[in-house]
Amino acid sequence: MALSPDDKDFFAKVENGLKLAIQRLYEQKAANNEMAIISVNGEIKHVSARELLEKEKQEKH
């Protein structure tokens, strides 16, 4: 079953909202010098939120 244009627009908005929420979470954790818990290929990792933000910033450029 194909998605209608309205459904595609809705899912795009949800995806963008989730990305924004994750970005803000990492920013808040970085401001408090906290670790972020992520999954890499099913393996749980604890990484610096600041490092995640720096890596994301480098990948955008």
MODELLER restraints for C-alpha pairs under 7 A, 6 or more apart:
rsr = mdl.restraints
at = mdl.atoms
rsr.add(forms.Gaussian(group=physical.xy_distance, feature=features.Distance(at['CA:26:A'], at['CA:49:A']), mean=5.42, stdev=0.5))
rsr.add(forms.Gaussian(group=physical.xy_distance, feature=features.Distance(at['CA:29:A'], at['CA:35:A']), mean=6.78, stdev=0.5))
rsr.add(forms.Gaussian(group=physical.xy_distance, feature=features.Distance(at['CA:29:A'], at['CA:49:A']), mean=5.95, stdev=0.5))
rsr.add(forms.Gaussian(group=physical.xy_distance, feature=features.Distance(at['CA:30:A'], at['CA:49:A']), mean=4.89, stdev=0.5))
rsr.add(forms.Gaussian(group=physical.xy_distance, feature=features.Distance(at['CA:30:A'], at['CA:50:A']), mean=4.86, stdev=0.5))
rsr.add(forms.Gaussian(group=physical.xy_distance, feature=features.Distance(at['CA:34:A'], at['CA:48:A']), mean=6.49, stdev=0.5))
rsr.add(forms.Gaussian(group=physical.xy_distance, feature=features.Distance(at['CA:34:A'], at['CA:49:A']), mean=6.38, stdev=0.5))
rsr.add(forms.Gaussian(group=physical.xy_distance, feature=features.Distance(at['CA:35:A'], at['CA:46:A']), mean=6.03, stdev=0.5))
rsr.add(forms.Gaussian(group=physical.xy_distance, feature=features.Distance(at['CA:35:A'], at['CA:47:A']), mean=5.30, stdev=0.5))
rsr.add(forms.Gaussian(group=physical.xy_distance, feature=features.Distance(at['CA:35:A'], at['CA:48:A']), mean=4.51, stdev=0.5))
rsr.add(forms.Gaussian(group=physical.xy_distance, feature=features.Distance(at['CA:35:A'], at['CA:49:A']), mean=5.38, stdev=0.5))
rsr.add(forms.Gaussian(group=physical.xy_distance, feature=features.Distance(at['CA:36:A'], at['CA:46:A']), mean=5.69, stdev=0.5))
rsr.add(forms.Gaussian(group=physical.xy_distance, feature=features.Distance(at['CA:36:A'], at['CA:47:A']), mean=5.35, stdev=0.5))
rsr.add(forms.Gaussian(group=physical.xy_distance, feature=features.Distance(at['CA:36:A'], at['CA:48:A']), mean=5.95, stdev=0.5))
rsr.add(forms.Gaussian(group=physical.xy_distance, feature=features.Distance(at['CA:36:A'], at['CA:49:A']), mean=5.26, stdev=0.5))
rsr.add(forms.Gaussian(group=physical.xy_distance, feature=features.Distance(at['CA:37:A'], at['CA:44:A']), mean=6.85, stdev=0.5))
rsr.add(forms.Gaussian(group=physical.xy_distance, feature=features.Distance(at['CA:37:A'], at['CA:45:A']), mean=5.67, stdev=0.5))
rsr.add(forms.Gaussian(group=physical.xy_distance, feature=features.Distance(at['CA:37:A'], at['CA:46:A']), mean=4.67, stdev=0.5))
rsr.add(forms.Gaussian(group=physical.xy_distance, feature=features.Distance(at['CA:37:A'], at['CA:47:A']), mean=6.46, stdev=0.5))
rsr.add(forms.Gaussian(group=physical.xy_distance, feature=features.Distance(at['CA:38:A'], at['CA:44:A']), mean=5.80, stdev=0.5))
rsr.add(forms.Gaussian(group=physical.xy_distance, feature=features.Distance(at['CA:38:A'], at['CA:45:A']), mean=5.32, stdev=0.5))
rsr.add(forms.Gaussian(group=physical.xy_distance, feature=features.Distance(at['CA:38:A'], at['CA:46:A']), mean=6.53, stdev=0.5))
rsr.add(forms.Gaussian(group=physical.xy_distance, feature=features.Distance(at['CA:39:A'], at['CA:45:A']), mean=5.98, stdev=0.5))
